[in-house]
Amino acid sequence: MKKSLLLNLLLVVAMIVNAQEKFEVPEVPIANKYAFMTGQTNAFIINTIGYAKSVGQNIEEAAKFTGDQFKQTWNTEGGFETLVKGMLYNLVCFTPVGEVSIVEQTDKMVKMKATNVNASLMNRGSVFNVSYLEYTRFLQTTLKIIADYMGADLELETSGTNWTITVKKK
């Protein structure tokens, strides 16, 4: 009886040890992490829009809620300069396969361009019942709320997956 109990216990321990060897922590290059997390962030945005639509809320209402939450993380004391630097930084981070450039700038206005913004959503037509146009409207509304909070006006123009964002100091 003791032998069979010991044998069964050893078998269980061997199975546990063997099972642990099947999994390893992956080594993911930083560029892959970056692209993956940008995709995850887009998925959360798209999911937020999809959820809002599923409960009868329009996109602008959901974006207003998001903008009102996010604007509080911006330092209003930095004003226009902080807003523009933050938006440029976010655009660069948010477009892993695109490019960001400054098209025109003065002391009171900056026009920036981002290429290839979430092209995978544009190419698919929709994800989670959310279209590229809805995604763009959501982000445009959110960005306008943040810009207003920081003392600026914002306009977003799109041409396919290319965005031109103009920020003007009030």
Buried (B, 14 or more C-beta within 10 A) or exposed (E): EEEEEEEEEEEEEEEEEEEEEEEEEEEEEEEEEEEEEBEEEBEEBBEBBBEBBEEEBEBBEBBBBBBEEBBEEBEEEEEBEBBBEBBBEBBBEBBBEBEBEEEEEEEEBBBBBBBBBBBEBBEEEBBBEBBBEBBBBBBBBBBBBBBBBBEBEBBBEBEEBBBBBBBBBE
